Amino acid sequence: MGRTSKDKRDVYYRLAKENGWRARSAFKLLQLDEEFHLFQGVTRAVDLCAAPGSWSQVLSQKIGGQGSGHVVAVDLQAMAPLPGVLQIQGDITQLSTAKEIIQHFEGCPADLVVCDGAPDVTGLHDVDEYMQAQLLLAALNIATHVLKPGGCFVAKIFRGRDVTLIYSQLRVFFSSVLCAKPRSSRNSSIEAFAVCQGYDPPEGFLPDLTKPLLDHSYDFNQLDGPTRIIVPFVTCGDLSSYDSDRSYPLDLEDGSEYKYTPPTQPPISPPYQEACTLKKKGRLAKEIRPQDCPISTVDTLSQ
Ligand code: SAM
C-alpha cells in the first residue's frame, strides 16, 4: 500500500496532517463544538484518554485559560508534550490516577471534561461495549469530582444494547444529555458521543471514588416502558463537510492541490518499535519454509 492511499481513503486523516493535528479525532471535537459551543466560557478542562493529543491541541488552542495546567491530559500511553497542557500518564480506571487528577482541581474546578477513551477492540461486541462503558463510567466518576456546577462532560460511547442504562446514569447528573455523531466519525462505526451539559448532581450527592457508579446488580429489564430513557440523537458537522465514509480524489473539491504531508506527531513509543529495530539490524526472524531447509532438518521442523 502506497503512503498516499490512506490520504485518499480517509479525508479526515489527510486534513489532520495538513492542519497540524496529531490525529483525525480533532475534527470530531471541533464538529461537536460547532453544534454545542462546548468551549464557550471554558478556562479549565480535562482531556481523559488523550493520546496522541489532538483533542488536547484543540482545547489548548480554543479555551481561554492561561499558562500550564489549564488543560490536564491523561492517558495510559506517553504523549509528546504540548504547550500549556499538563500531562498525567496513568489508567483512568485506577484510584491513584483519579486522585492525581482530582488533586489538580481542588479549590478550582473544571468547566469541561472530555473523554475519547477507547479500549483495544476485541471484535466481541458485548465485551467491547462493556469495556467502553467501564471507561465512560470511570470518566464520569472523575467528572463528578472535578466539574463545577453547570459544567459539561463529553464522552465517547458505543451505541450498543445497554446504552440506555448509561444515558439513565448520565441524566442523574446533567440537566441535558444528547447523543451526537460528528460527520468525521464514520457511519459504519457504532461510536458516538454523549454530550452532557449543565452539571447538576442530585441534592446531597457526595462524590465517592470507591463506589463505581454502575450498579452491577441492576435489572436491565427495568429499563423498559416509562423508565427507558431515549436521548435525542444529533448529527453534527454541517452537510458541506467531508463524509468520513467516502474516498476522495487526492486533489480536493476546493481546488487545493495534493501534496503529501507526513504525520504531525509520529508515535513516540509504538508497539511495533522493537520489530522495526530488529528489522534494521537484520535480526527479525524470518519465516522458515521446509523447501529452504537442508534435508536433515525438515523432519525436525515438521514435528
Ligand atoms: N482523543 C485522542 C486524540 O485526539 O488524540 C485520541 C484518543 S484514542 C482514540 C483512545 C485513547 O484511549 C488511547 O490513547 C488509549 O491509550 C486511551 N485509553 C484506553 N484505555 C485507557 C485507560 N484505562 N486509561 C487511560 N487511557 C486509556
Residues whose N, C-alpha, C, O or C-beta is under 5 A from the ligand:
A	BS01	SAM	A23 S25 A26 C49 A50 A51 P52 G53 S54 W55 V74 D75 L76 Q77 G90 D91 I92 T93 D116 G117 A118 P119
